[in-house]
Amino acid sequence: MNISDDAAARIGRAFARVGWTGLCIQGVLIILPLLMLGYMIFGKVAGVRAPLGLTEYMALTSLLILAFTTFWSFYYTRVARRLADPARRPRWDSLVKILWIGLWASCLGIAISLLSLFIEVTRLLILFLKTPQAGVPVMRTQLEAVSEWVSALDAVGLLAEVCTLAGEFLLLGLTLWLLSKITWEPDYQSAAMQATESRLHSA
């Protein structure tokens, strides 16, 4: 399933556009919660520092997945360079595998972020419903009942999840567009038909 020069030029331009777009936007989205986390860790936020909970660990996991998908966006730009070089040009099936890795990574990040958001928003709703509706103090000085705290760490975790969702949905949409562009290529369709016929003959 080799790629012709004309198809490689078209697909290469698409890979380069998607890669640089995803890299720039996801880079900004991953830096924002890290800056807020660093601002809080280095003592700029007053009050007792709450320990990390389940949702905070899930937020960090989401950021790690976002970091991977940001790298994968950069990898798309390297694939575009390989497509321009006939000696290093990947095959059609290799391109599809690369795109499916990006799709599964984005779906995993979206699933973890949505689960974390659901858990954290439910916890905050229960906490607010248990308190007088005039408001709730957002800073506690007692070390007991950590689950009753509302701290800056909660806001940073929510920010991380929102940024992760935005970045993963972006890469998901761009990768689906790339995948559809590849599958509608006449060269890919003819190569796929030849591969199917050869498998049928061998069977």
N, C-alpha and C positions, 0 to 999 in steps of 0.2 A: 504494500500500500504506500508507494512512494508519492511524493508531492511534486507537481510540475512547477516550473519557474513562475508562471503567472499566478497560480493559486498560492504559492509561497509568498509572493509579494503582497497579495491582498490580505491573506491571513496574518502575515508578519506585521503589517501596518495596524491591523485590529488588535493584535497582541500588545504592541507597543503602546497604543492609546489607552487600552484598558489597564495595562500594568502601571504606567506613570500616573494615571488618574487615581487608581486604587492606592498606590503608594503615598501620594501626597495627602489625600483625604484621610486615609487610615492613620498616617503618621501624626496628623494633627489630633485626631480623635484619641490616640493612645497617649499622647504627651499631656493632654489636658488633665485627666484624672491622676497621672503620676505627679504632676506639678502640685496639685492640691494635696495629694498624700504626703509628698515631701514637705510641704508647708506645715502640715499638721504634725508630722513626726518630729520635726526639728524644733518643736517647742513654741511655735507661734500661736497656737490655740490654747486659750486658758481653760482650766478645769482639770478634772481627773481624766486621765487617758484610759479609755475603755479597752479591754482586751479584745482580740479578734474573735469573732463568732463564725458560725457556719456560713452566713451570707457573705461575710467579708472574704473568707477563703474562696467561696464560689466566684466572687468578683475578681479576685486575683487570678483564679483559673481562667476566667473569661478574658482578662487582659493578656494572659499568656497565649491563649488561642488567637486573640486579635493580633498579637505580635507575630505569630506564625503566619496568619493570613496576610499581614503586611509584607512579610518576607516573600510570601508566595506571589503577591502582586509584583514585587521586584523581579521575581523569577520569571514572570511573564515577559518582562522586557529582555531578559537573557534568551528566552525562547525565540523572541522576535529576531534577535541577532543570529541565532542558529538557523532560522529559516532563510535568512539572506545569504547564508554560506552553503553552497551545494554539497560541500564535503562533510559538513556537520549537521545537515538538515534532518530533523526527526521525521519519522513516518506518521501517517495519519493516526494509527492506533496509539502511538505514543502521545500525540497531542490530546487525544480524547482522555487518556489516563491522567494526564496533567490537569486537565480541567475538572475531572471528577474528584481528584484530591482536593482542589479548591472548593468544590461544591460541598463535599462531606465535612471539611473543616469549618466552613461557614455555617452549615446546618448544626454542627455540634456547638459552636459558639452561641448561636441563636437559642438553642434549646436550654443551655446552661443559664444564659442571661434571663430568659423568660421565667425559668423556674426560680432563680434567685430573686427576681423582681416580685414574683407572686408571694414568695415566703416573706420577704422583707416588708412589702406593703401590707400584707395580712397582719404581721406582727405589730406594725405601727398603728394600724386601724384598731386592733384589740387594745393596745396600750392607751390610745386616745379615748376609746369608749369607756375604759375603766376609770378615767379621770374626770373631774368636773369640766363641763363643756366651755367654761370660760377660758380654758387654756391649760397648758402643762409646762412645767419648768423643763428646759432643755439641758440643764447642767445639774448633775448630782454630785455630792461630795462623799456619799456613803459608798463603801466598797461592796455591800451586800446587794442582792437583787440586781445583778448586772443586766438581766433580761429586761428590766424595767427602764433602762437608760435610753435616752435619745441623745446621741452625740454627733459631733462633726464626722466621725468615722462612718456613721450610717449614711450621711449625705454623700460622702466620697464614694462609698460602695454603690449607691444608687447612680451617681454620676458615671462610675466605671461601667455599670451595666447598660446604661443608656448609650454611652459612647460605643460600647461593644456591639450593641444591637444595630446602631446606625452603620458602623463599619462593616459588619457581617452581612447586613441586608444589601449594602452597596456592592460588596464583592460577589454576593450571590446573584444579584441582577446582572452585573457585568459578565460574570462567568457563564450564566445561562445565555446571554446574548452572543458570547463567543462560541458557545457550543452549538447554538442554532445556526450561526454563520458558517461553521464548519460543516454541519450536516446538510446544509443546502448547497454546498459547493458541488458542482457537477463532477469534478475529479474525485471527490470523496464518495459520492453516490456510486459512480462506476467502479471504484476500487472496492467498496463494500459489497456490490453485487458480484464482482469477481471472486472475492473471498468467500461469499456464501456459496457460490457455485462450486468452488474448489472443495469446500467442506462437504457439500452434498455428494460430489463425485467420489471423494475419498471414503465416505460412509457406505 
